């Protein structure tokens, strides 16, 4: 273990100190396992001395704890003393998934991340993916279409693997975080089902060990059952990481595969196993990405259909219809308006030359600050000519039209 990370046990208590990350989270899982096998039905995890952690380690921990809870164990959680970490545990749903009796489900409404989600079937998997990509569309400024397609394709593939291959009774856990300063999206998916080595060995008896299995799993076209999938998910994630200058980690069984731009791709045997599968992908979006070059399967470029094409209706002239009533939780505050403006800017960037028809039907009232934050600032950001050519209001109440006209006029006079 790293010098800045320590694990202590005291009867049914597991005490975590220092930095918890993807290098050492398995030691925490090992300590939990030892407490359970020692006969302690109640396990108390003390995170009070934690100084740093992230979704890669915590999503894996949530998935494994969920399995123990299904076997009849009870878990208690003492949150970090650090205020930021304490909020993170609550906002990210980690505290809830560890001890739902003491901590309620997160009501966090921010757009730099969404709370971790648990999905158990194909409907919940689809809802989880849609919630994640919608948050991306609402939070990432200057996001390009290929990056958007890349992150949606990756999350879809990995969460789909959980449903179709893992045989996890608790389903899977997924979370995405947006690091705006680094212009990087980080998603993590974990399950506590059959590991990748176990699933591959069921059809490929020649595999000698877990490292060989995991190394094989990221190769093109490798799958347990070709009638279920084509075996392109992990391979595609690796290719996207390479093309975008990102990072990929896969932990499963007694093995892990890690890719980074500096050290390349390497696999290793792990002394402490992860009894399930954990996939972590960091995808920068600050430079061009050719998704069709990255996602070439058997030499054929692949352009996935994305959330934008499915969600937004297009009229006979090719205009995108943007229904405001479906895009905002309220129409009274700047805070609620910011993600809506970001979505509009991203849709304009992703669909060059396309007009967006902003449908304002069903909106009884809108505050001046909301109108200014969305449409006043959008008018300045994209310029008057582009705004008048590419943003058209439809089904608009006369009162709201006057309010929008005034907000745009005032913002054009004052600037940003």
C-alpha positions as CSV (number, residue, x, y, z in Angstrom):
1,X,0.0,0.0,0.0
2,X,1.1,3.6,-0.6
3,X,2.6,5.5,2.3
4,X,-0.3,8.0,2.3
5,X,-3.0,5.3,2.7
6,X,-3.6,3.1,5.7
7,X,-6.2,0.5,6.7
8,X,-6.8,-0.6,10.2
9,X,-9.4,-3.1,11.6
10,X,-10.9,-3.3,15.0
11,X,-13.5,-6.1,15.5
12,X,-16.2,-5.1,13.0
13,X,-14.7,-1.7,12.2
14,X,-12.6,-0.8,9.2
15,X,-10.7,2.5,9.5
16,X,-9.5,4.2,6.3
17,X,-6.9,7.0,6.4
18,X,-5.3,9.0,3.7
19,X,-5.8,8.9,-0.1
20,X,-8.1,6.3,-1.5
21,X,-7.7,5.7,-5.2
22,X,-7.6,3.0,-7.9
23,X,-4.2,1.8,-6.7
24,X,-5.3,0.8,-3.3
25,X,-9.1,0.5,-3.1
26,X,-8.8,-3.3,-3.3
27,X,-7.1,-3.3,0.1
28,X,-10.2,-1.7,1.6
29,X,-12.4,-4.4,-0.1
30,X,-10.0,-7.0,1.3
31,X,-10.4,-5.6,4.8
32,X,-14.2,-5.6,4.4
33,X,-14.0,-9.2,3.3
34,X,-11.9,-10.2,6.3
35,X,-14.4,-8.7,8.7
36,X,-17.3,-10.5,7.0
37,X,-15.5,-13.8,7.1
38,X,-14.5,-13.3,10.7
39,X,-18.2,-13.4,11.5
40,X,-19.1,-9.7,11.9
41,X,-22.5,-9.2,10.4
42,X,-22.3,-5.5,11.1
43,X,-19.4,-3.7,9.4
44,X,-18.6,-0.1,10.2
45,X,-16.4,1.8,7.8
46,X,-14.8,4.8,9.2
47,X,-13.8,7.3,6.5
48,X,-13.2,10.2,8.9
49,X,-9.5,10.2,8.2
50,X,-9.9,10.2,4.5
51,X,-8.1,13.1,2.7
52,X,-8.9,12.3,-0.9
53,X,-10.9,9.9,-3.1
54,X,-12.7,9.7,-6.4
55,X,-15.4,7.8,-8.2
56,X,-13.1,5.1,-9.6
57,X,-12.6,3.7,-6.1
58,X,-15.9,4.6,-4.5
59,X,-18.2,3.2,-7.3
60,X,-16.3,-0.1,-7.0
61,X,-16.8,-0.1,-3.2
62,X,-20.5,0.7,-3.6
63,X,-20.9,-2.3,-5.9
64,X,-19.2,-4.8,-3.7
65,X,-20.9,-3.5,-0.5
66,X,-24.3,-3.9,-2.3
67,X,-23.5,-7.6,-2.8
68,X,-22.6,-8.1,0.8
69,X,-25.9,-6.4,1.8
70,X,-27.8,-8.8,-0.3
71,X,-26.1,-11.6,1.6
72,X,-27.4,-10.2,4.9
73,X,-24.6,-8.0,6.1
74,X,-25.2,-4.5,7.5
75,X,-22.9,-1.6,6.8
76,X,-22.5,1.7,8.6
77,X,-20.5,4.7,7.4
78,X,-18.7,7.4,9.2
79,X,-18.2,10.2,6.8
80,X,-14.9,12.1,6.2
81,X,-14.1,15.0,8.6
82,X,-13.1,17.1,5.6
83,X,-16.1,19.2,4.6
84,X,-15.7,19.0,0.9
85,X,-15.3,15.2,1.0
86,X,-18.3,14.9,3.3
87,X,-20.5,16.8,0.8
88,X,-19.1,14.7,-2.0
89,X,-20.1,11.5,-0.2
90,X,-23.6,12.8,0.2
91,X,-24.0,14.5,-3.2
92,X,-22.5,11.5,-5.1
93,X,-24.8,9.0,-3.4
94,X,-21.9,7.0,-2.0
95,X,-23.1,7.5,1.5
96,X,-26.6,6.4,0.5
97,X,-25.4,3.2,-1.2
98,X,-23.2,2.3,1.7
99,X,-25.9,3.0,4.4
100,X,-29.3,3.9,3.1
101,X,-30.8,3.7,6.6
102,X,-28.8,6.7,7.8
103,X,-28.2,8.7,4.6
104,X,-30.9,9.7,2.1
105,X,-30.6,9.5,-1.6
106,X,-28.8,12.5,-3.1
107,X,-30.9,15.5,-4.3
108,X,-27.9,17.2,-5.9
109,X,-28.9,19.1,-9.0
110,X,-25.5,20.4,-10.2
111,X,-24.3,19.8,-13.7
112,X,-20.6,19.1,-13.2
113,X,-21.6,15.7,-12.1
114,X,-24.7,13.6,-11.5
115,X,-25.1,11.4,-8.4
116,X,-24.0,7.8,-8.9
117,X,-26.8,5.6,-10.2
118,X,-27.7,1.9,-9.8
119,X,-29.3,0.1,-12.7
120,X,-30.6,-3.4,-12.7
121,X,-32.3,-4.0,-16.1
122,X,-32.2,-2.7,-19.6
123,X,-34.8,0.1,-18.9
124,X,-32.9,1.4,-16.0
125,X,-29.7,1.1,-18.0
126,X,-31.2,3.2,-20.8
127,X,-32.4,5.8,-18.3
128,X,-29.0,6.0,-16.6
129,X,-27.2,6.6,-19.9
130,X,-29.7,9.3,-21.0
131,X,-29.4,11.1,-17.7
132,X,-25.6,11.0,-18.0
133,X,-25.4,12.3,-21.5
134,X,-28.1,14.9,-20.9
135,X,-25.9,16.2,-18.0
136,X,-22.9,16.3,-20.4
137,X,-24.9,18.3,-22.9
138,X,-25.9,20.8,-20.2
139,X,-22.5,21.2,-18.6
140,X,-19.7,21.1,-21.2
141,X,-19.2,24.3,-23.1
142,X,-17.9,24.2,-26.6
143,X,-18.5,20.4,-26.7
144,X,-18.0,18.8,-30.2
145,X,-20.3,16.3,-31.7
146,X,-17.7,13.5,-32.0
147,X,-16.7,13.9,-28.3
148,X,-20.4,13.7,-27.4
149,X,-20.9,10.6,-29.5
150,X,-17.8,9.0,-28.0
151,X,-18.8,9.4,-24.4
152,X,-22.4,8.2,-25.0
153,X,-21.2,5.2,-27.0
154,X,-18.7,4.3,-24.3
155,X,-21.2,4.5,-21.5
156,X,-23.8,2.6,-23.4
157,X,-21.4,-0.2,-24.3
158,X,-20.0,-0.7,-20.8
159,X,-23.3,-0.5,-19.0
160,X,-24.8,-2.8,-21.5
161,X,-22.0,-5.3,-20.8
162,X,-23.2,-5.3,-17.1
163,X,-26.7,-6.2,-18.1
164,X,-25.8,-8.9,-20.6
165,X,-22.7,-10.5,-19.3
166,X,-22.0,-9.9,-15.6
167,X,-24.9,-11.8,-14.0
168,X,-24.8,-9.3,-11.2
169,X,-27.9,-9.5,-9.0
170,X,-27.4,-5.9,-7.9
171,X,-26.9,-4.7,-11.5
172,X,-24.3,-2.0,-12.0
173,X,-23.3,1.4,-10.7
174,X,-22.3,4.3,-12.9
175,X,-21.2,7.9,-12.4
176,X,-19.8,10.7,-14.5
177,X,-17.8,13.7,-13.5
178,X,-17.0,16.8,-15.6
179,X,-13.6,18.4,-14.9
180,X,-14.3,21.7,-16.6
181,X,-10.8,23.2,-16.1
182,X,-9.1,20.2,-17.5
183,X,-11.9,19.8,-20.2
184,X,-12.2,16.2,-19.3
185,X,-15.1,13.8,-18.7
186,X,-14.6,10.9,-16.4
187,X,-17.1,8.0,-16.2
188,X,-16.9,4.9,-14.0
189,X,-19.0,1.7,-14.2
190,X,-18.7,-1.2,-11.7
191,X,-20.5,-4.4,-10.9
192,X,-20.1,-7.2,-8.4
193,X,-21.1,-10.0,-10.8
194,X,-19.0,-12.5,-12.7
195,X,-15.6,-11.1,-13.5
196,X,-14.4,-10.7,-17.1
197,X,-11.9,-13.6,-16.7
198,X,-14.8,-15.9,-15.5
199,X,-17.1,-15.0,-18.3
200,X,-14.5,-15.4,-21.0
201,X,-13.3,-18.8,-19.6
202,X,-16.9,-20.1,-19.9
203,X,-16.3,-20.2,-23.7
204,X,-12.5,-20.0,-24.1
205,X,-11.1,-22.8,-22.0
206,X,-7.6,-22.1,-23.4
207,X,-7.2,-18.9,-21.3
208,X,-4.5,-19.6,-18.7
209,X,-5.0,-16.8,-16.2
210,X,-6.8,-13.6,-15.4
211,X,-4.1,-11.3,-16.9
212,X,-4.3,-13.2,-20.2
213,X,-8.2,-13.0,-20.1
214,X,-8.3,-9.3,-19.4
215,X,-5.6,-8.6,-22.1
216,X,-7.7,-10.6,-24.5
217,X,-10.9,-8.8,-23.5
218,X,-9.8,-5.4,-25.0
219,X,-8.9,-6.9,-28.3
220,X,-11.3,-6.4,-31.2
221,X,-14.2,-8.8,-31.6
222,X,-13.5,-10.8,-28.4
223,X,-16.7,-11.7,-26.5
224,X,-18.1,-14.6,-24.4
225,X,-21.1,-15.1,-26.7
226,X,-21.3,-13.5,-30.2
227,X,-25.1,-14.0,-30.2
228,X,-25.3,-11.4,-27.4
229,X,-22.6,-8.9,-28.5
230,X,-19.8,-8.3,-31.0
231,X,-17.0,-7.8,-28.4
232,X,-16.3,-4.2,-29.4
233,X,-17.1,-2.3,-26.1
234,X,-13.8,-2.5,-24.3
235,X,-11.8,-2.4,-27.5
236,X,-13.6,0.7,-28.6
237,X,-13.1,2.4,-25.2
238,X,-9.4,1.8,-25.5
239,X,-9.3,3.1,-29.0
240,X,-11.1,6.3,-28.0
241,X,-8.7,6.8,-25.1
242,X,-5.8,6.5,-27.5
243,X,-7.3,8.9,-30.1
244,X,-8.4,11.5,-27.5
245,X,-5.3,11.3,-25.3
246,X,-7.3,9.9,-22.4
247,X,-6.9,7.2,-19.8
248,X,-8.5,3.8,-19.4
249,X,-8.5,1.4,-16.4
250,X,-10.1,-2.0,-16.2
251,X,-10.0,-4.1,-13.0
252,X,-11.5,-7.6,-12.9
253,X,-10.6,-10.7,-11.0
254,X,-6.9,-10.9,-10.3
255,X,-5.9,-8.6,-13.1
256,X,-6.0,-5.0,-14.3
257,X,-5.4,-3.3,-17.7
258,X,-4.3,0.3,-17.7
259,X,-3.7,2.8,-20.5
260,X,-2.3,6.3,-20.3
261,X,-0.7,8.5,-23.0
262,X,2.6,8.5,-21.1
263,X,3.0,4.8,-20.3
264,X,0.9,3.2,-23.0
265,X,-1.1,0.0,-22.5
266,X,0.0,-2.6,-19.9
267,X,-1.6,-5.4,-17.9
268,X,-0.7,-6.8,-14.5
269,X,-1.6,-9.4,-12.0
270,X,-3.2,-8.1,-8.8
271,X,-2.6,-9.9,-5.5
272,X,-6.0,-8.7,-4.1
273,X,-8.8,-9.5,-6.6
274,X,-11.7,-7.3,-7.6
275,X,-14.7,-9.8,-7.6
276,X,-16.6,-8.1,-10.4
277,X,-15.6,-5.6,-13.1
278,X,-14.6,-1.9,-12.9
279,X,-14.1,0.3,-15.9
280,X,-12.9,3.9,-15.7
281,X,-12.5,6.1,-18.8
282,X,-11.2,9.7,-18.8
283,X,-11.9,11.4,-22.1
284,X,-10.5,14.9,-22.8
285,X,-12.4,17.1,-25.2
286,X,-10.0,19.9,-25.7
287,X,-8.6,18.7,-29.1
288,X,-10.2,17.2,-32.2
289,X,-11.4,13.6,-32.1
290,X,-12.2,11.5,-35.2
291,X,-14.7,9.0,-33.8
292,X,-14.9,7.1,-37.1
293,X,-11.2,6.6,-37.1
294,X,-11.2,5.4,-33.4
295,X,-14.3,3.2,-33.8
296,X,-13.2,1.0,-36.8
297,X,-14.4,-2.6,-36.4
298,X,-13.0,-5.1,-38.9
299,X,-11.8,-2.1,-40.9
300,X,-15.2,-0.5,-41.2
301,X,-15.6,3.0,-39.6
302,X,-18.5,3.2,-37.2
303,X,-20.5,6.4,-36.5
304,X,-22.9,5.7,-33.6
305,X,-26.4,7.3,-33.5
306,X,-26.4,9.7,-30.5
307,X,-28.8,11.1,-27.9
308,X,-29.2,14.4,-29.8
309,X,-30.5,12.5,-32.9
310,X,-32.9,10.5,-30.8
311,X,-34.2,13.1,-28.4
312,X,-34.7,16.2,-30.5
313,X,-37.5,16.2,-33.1
314,X,-36.5,17.6,-36.5
315,X,-39.1,19.2,-38.8
316,X,-39.4,18.6,-42.6
317,X,-37.0,21.5,-43.3
318,X,-34.3,20.0,-41.0
319,X,-34.8,22.4,-38.1
320,X,-34.3,21.1,-34.6
321,X,-37.3,21.6,-32.2
322,X,-36.2,22.6,-28.7
323,X,-39.1,22.4,-26.3
324,X,-38.2,24.7,-23.3
325,X,-40.8,23.1,-21.0
326,X,-38.9,19.8,-21.3
327,X,-35.4,21.3,-20.7
328,X,-35.7,23.3,-17.5
329,X,-36.8,22.5,-14.0
330,X,-37.9,26.1,-13.5
331,X,-38.0,29.4,-15.3
332,X,-37.3,31.8,-12.5
333,X,-33.6,31.7,-11.7
334,X,-30.2,32.2,-13.5
335,X,-29.0,28.9,-11.9
336,X,-31.7,27.0,-13.7
337,X,-31.0,28.9,-17.0
338,X,-27.3,28.2,-17.3
339,X,-27.6,24.5,-18.4
340,X,-30.3,25.4,-20.9
341,X,-28.0,28.0,-22.6
342,X,-25.2,25.5,-22.6
343,X,-27.4,23.0,-24.3
344,X,-28.4,25.5,-27.0
345,X,-24.8,26.5,-27.6
346,X,-23.8,22.9,-27.9
347,X,-26.6,22.1,-30.3
348,X,-25.6,25.0,-32.4
349,X,-22.0,23.9,-32.4
350,X,-22.8,20.3,-33.1
351,X,-25.2,21.1,-36.0
352,X,-23.5,23.8,-38.1
353,X,-25.9,25.6,-40.3
354,X,-29.0,24.2,-38.6
355,X,-31.8,26.4,-37.2
356,X,-33.2,25.7,-33.8
357,X,-36.9,26.3,-33.3
358,X,-37.3,27.2,-29.6
359,X,-40.8,26.1,-28.6
360,X,-42.1,28.2,-25.7
361,X,-45.5,26.6,-25.4
362,X,-46.7,25.7,-21.9
363,X,-44.6,28.3,-20.1
364,X,-46.9,30.5,-18.0
365,X,-44.2,32.9,-16.8
366,X,-40.5,33.5,-17.1
367,X,-38.3,35.8,-15.0
368,X,-36.2,38.6,-16.6
369,X,-33.0,37.1,-15.1
370,X,-33.8,33.7,-16.7
371,X,-34.5,35.2,-20.1
372,X,-31.3,37.3,-19.9
373,X,-29.2,34.3,-18.8
374,X,-30.4,32.1,-21.7
375,X,-31.3,34.3,-24.6
376,X,-29.6,37.6,-23.8
377,X,-26.2,36.0,-23.3
378,X,-26.7,33.6,-26.2
379,X,-27.3,36.6,-28.4
380,X,-24.0,38.1,-27.3
381,X,-22.1,34.8,-27.4
382,X,-23.0,33.8,-31.0
383,X,-23.5,37.3,-32.4
384,X,-26.6,39.1,-33.6
385,X,-26.5,37.8,-37.2
386,X,-26.1,34.1,-36.2
387,X,-28.8,34.5,-33.5
388,X,-31.4,35.9,-35.9
389,X,-30.6,33.3,-38.5
390,X,-30.3,30.2,-36.3
391,X,-32.6,30.9,-33.3
392,X,-36.4,31.1,-34.0
393,X,-39.1,31.4,-31.4
394,X,-42.3,29.4,-32.0
395,X,-45.6,29.0,-30.0
396,X,-44.7,32.0,-27.9
397,X,-47.0,33.9,-25.7
398,X,-47.1,37.7,-26.4
399,X,-46.1,38.6,-22.9
400,X,-43.1,36.2,-22.9
401,X,-42.1,37.6,-26.4
402,X,-42.0,41.1,-25.0
403,X,-39.9,39.9,-22.0
404,X,-37.4,38.1,-24.3
405,X,-37.1,41.0,-26.7
406,X,-36.4,43.3,-23.8
407,X,-33.8,40.9,-22.3
408,X,-32.0,40.7,-25.6
409,X,-32.1,44.4,-26.2
410,X,-30.7,45.2,-22.7
411,X,-28.0,42.6,-23.0
412,X,-27.0,43.9,-26.4
413,X,-26.6,47.4,-24.9
414,X,-24.6,46.3,-21.9
415,X,-22.6,43.3,-23.3
416,X,-21.2,40.5,-21.0
